[in-house]
Amino acid sequence: MATTVLVTGGTGSIGSLLCEHLSEQGLEVTILSRTKRENSKYKTFIWNLKENFIEAAAFEKCDYIIHLAGAGIADAAWTPKRKKEILDSRVKTTNLLYNFLASHDHQVKGIISASAVGYYGQITSEKTFKEEDAPGNDFVASVCKQWEEGVNRFGALNMRTVNLRIGIVLMKKGGALEKMIQPFQYHVGSALGSGKQFIPWIHVTDLKEIILHSINSLSMKGAYNCCAPEPVDNLEFSKTIAKILNKNMWLPNVPEFVLKIILGERSILLTEGSKVSSEKIMQTGFDFKFPKLKSALHDLLG
Ligand SMILES: NC(=O)c1ccc[n+]([C@@H]2O[C@H](COP(=O)([O-])OP(=O)(O)OC[C@H]3O[C@@H](n4cnc5c(N)ncnc54)[C@H](OP(=O)(O)O)[C@@H]3O)[C@@H](O)[C@H]2O)c1
């Protein structure tokens, strides 16, 4: 019988590509969403955080939960209200799933959850962060820490728990790349801030494969960094985009203070960035199809 997955955030940029991929690979895909979509290709169940509600039928056949739901981290200014939404949409949804499974009979074998490389904090340094490193102290690090702690609780329900610390996901539509290339298309692209901050990136094809690999590799448990093995800083990243789009990069770096004025606290996502190791996921037998930025960007933009 086909493995059945229940994907939260299955309607999002990563989720919709993932659902298509898992379905093509023969898995039975279902979605847990805040809204019923009549035209969805996948059976969609509803949850509602405010009302503490999940449709019980969502778990009837579910073998694995893939937890991707969360309000966009970079999509809006970090007001106290937005910060709460970013946190609650990840941690409280995790708790809602946990509370349901803890109080009902079920056969769910595991939960594979998104987290982010932001777990380590936005720190520009020569240090390469590994899974055993401590979490950082900034807002995103605190969200990731609480999110992962929520996911780890499922271990007490005899479920396998996997936290994928995802880097910036490069894809054709949606996601960061679309925004990053815009200035280059108008001939005004340049590096940001010092240009020395790392961009731990991953091609969406590799991320989809890592999620499938996490379902199939029964020995995988705990945290795994999901970013390509080649570390690239913002300057190198910007130069590679310019080269692939055949544009000149003639402007000086956008100063940090300008980004801070425009984006406020969120600017840290652009001006700082850590170098993150991909050794652990590769040791599980995972091979990146796009280990190098140039070939990843060629595939997506070429
Ligand atoms: N994209 C990246 O570069 C990246 C990098 C690192 C980590 N991640 C993590 O990977 C996950 C998926 O990313 P994505 O880029 O695909 O995100 P996305 O396109 O913004 O989609 C996220 C999904 O989460 C659900 N959602 C949104 N706001 C919510 C809220 N307030 N409460 C509950 N559910 C909510 C929505 O599903 P419904 O409308 O169907 O409910 C939405 O489709 C996120 O958790 C993100 O933090 C992404």
The ligand as a Tripos MOL2 file, in Angstrom:
@<TRIPOS>MOLECULE
LIG
   48    52     1     0     0
SMALL
NO_CHARGES

@<TRIPOS>ATOM
      1 N1         11.1870   29.2980    1.4640 N.am      1 LIG1
      2 C1         12.3520   29.2720    2.1120 C.2       1 LIG1
      3 O1         13.4010   29.7410    1.5830 O.2       1 LIG1
      4 C2         12.4340   28.6320    3.4760 C.ar      1 LIG1
      5 C3         13.6950   28.5680    4.1310 C.ar      1 LIG1
      6 C4         13.7680   27.9870    5.3880 C.ar      1 LIG1
      7 C5         12.6310   27.4710    5.9900 C.ar      1 LIG1
      8 N2         11.4320   27.5430    5.3320 N.ar      1 LIG1
      9 C6         10.2340   27.0360    6.0260 C.3       1 LIG1
     10 O2          9.5630   26.1040    5.1940 O.3       1 LIG1
     11 C7          8.1630   26.2270    5.3670 C.3       1 LIG1
     12 C8          7.4850   26.3760    4.0170 C.3       1 LIG1
     13 O3          8.0200   27.5220    3.3670 O.3       1 LIG1
     14 P1          7.3090   28.1920    2.0970 P.3       1 LIG1
     15 O4          8.2850   29.1510    1.5340 O.co2     1 LIG1
     16 O5          6.7120   27.1340    1.2160 O.co2     1 LIG1
     17 O6          6.1520   29.0080    2.8270 O.3       1 LIG1
     18 P2          4.8310   29.6730    2.2000 P.3       1 LIG1
     19 O7          4.8650   29.6610    0.7200 O.co2     1 LIG1
     20 O8          4.6810   30.9970    2.8830 O.co2     1 LIG1
     21 O9          3.6730   28.6780    2.6730 O.3       1 LIG1
     22 C9          3.4430   28.3780    3.9990 C.3       1 LIG1
     23 C10         2.0760   27.7490    4.1990 C.3       1 LIG1
     24 O10         1.8070   27.8240    5.5930 O.3       1 LIG1
     25 C11         0.4370   28.0780    5.8240 C.3       1 LIG1
     26 N3          0.3140   29.2840    6.6590 N.ar      1 LIG1
     27 C12         0.6160   30.5710    6.3190 C.ar      1 LIG1
     28 N4          0.3280   31.4070    7.3290 N.ar      1 LIG1
     29 C13        -0.1730   30.6340    8.3260 C.ar      1 LIG1
     30 C14        -0.6790   30.9080    9.6200 C.ar      1 LIG1
     31 N5         -0.7340   32.1530   10.0900 N.pl3     1 LIG1
     32 N6         -1.1220   29.8660   10.3650 N.ar      1 LIG1
     33 C15        -1.0780   28.6010    9.8960 C.ar      1 LIG1
     34 N7         -0.6450   28.2760    8.6610 N.ar      1 LIG1
     35 C16        -0.1810   29.2770    7.8990 C.ar      1 LIG1
     36 C17        -0.2320   28.3140    4.4670 C.3       1 LIG1
     37 O11        -1.0160   27.1490    4.1580 O.3       1 LIG1
     38 P3         -2.6530   27.1950    4.1660 P.3       1 LIG1
     39 O12        -3.0380   28.5330    3.6040 O.co2     1 LIG1
     40 O13        -3.0070   26.0600    3.2730 O.co2     1 LIG1
     41 O14        -3.0730   27.0010    5.5580 O.co2     1 LIG1
     42 C18         0.9380   28.4710    3.5080 C.3       1 LIG1
     43 O15         0.6630   27.9130    2.2480 O.3       1 LIG1
     44 C19         7.9210   27.4490    6.2560 C.3       1 LIG1
     45 O16         7.6030   27.0210    7.5500 O.3       1 LIG1
     46 C20         9.2480   28.1780    6.2550 C.3       1 LIG1
     47 O17         9.5460   28.8410    7.4720 O.3       1 LIG1
     48 C21        11.3160   28.1150    4.1040 C.ar      1 LIG1
@<TRIPOS>BOND
     1     1     2 1
     2     2     3 2
     3     2     4 1
     4     4     5 ar
     5     4    48 ar
     6     5     6 ar
     7     6     7 ar
     8     7     8 ar
     9     8     9 1
    10     8    48 ar
    11     9    10 1
    12     9    46 1
    13    10    11 1
    14    11    12 1
    15    11    44 1
    16    12    13 1
    17    13    14 1
    18    14    15 2
    19    14    16 1
    20    14    17 1
    21    17    18 1
    22    18    19 2
    23    18    20 1
    24    18    21 1
    25    21    22 1
    26    22    23 1
    27    23    24 1
    28    23    42 1
    29    24    25 1
    30    25    26 1
    31    25    36 1
    32    26    27 ar
    33    26    35 ar
    34    27    28 ar
    35    28    29 ar
    36    29    30 ar
    37    29    35 ar
    38    30    31 1
    39    30    32 ar
    40    32    33 ar
    41    33    34 ar
    42    34    35 ar
    43    36    37 1
    44    36    42 1
    45    37    38 1
    46    38    39 2
    47    38    40 1
    48    38    41 1
    49    42    43 1
    50    44    45 1
    51    44    46 1
    52    46    47 1
@<TRIPOS>SUBSTRUCTURE
     1 LIG1         1 GROUP 0 **** ****
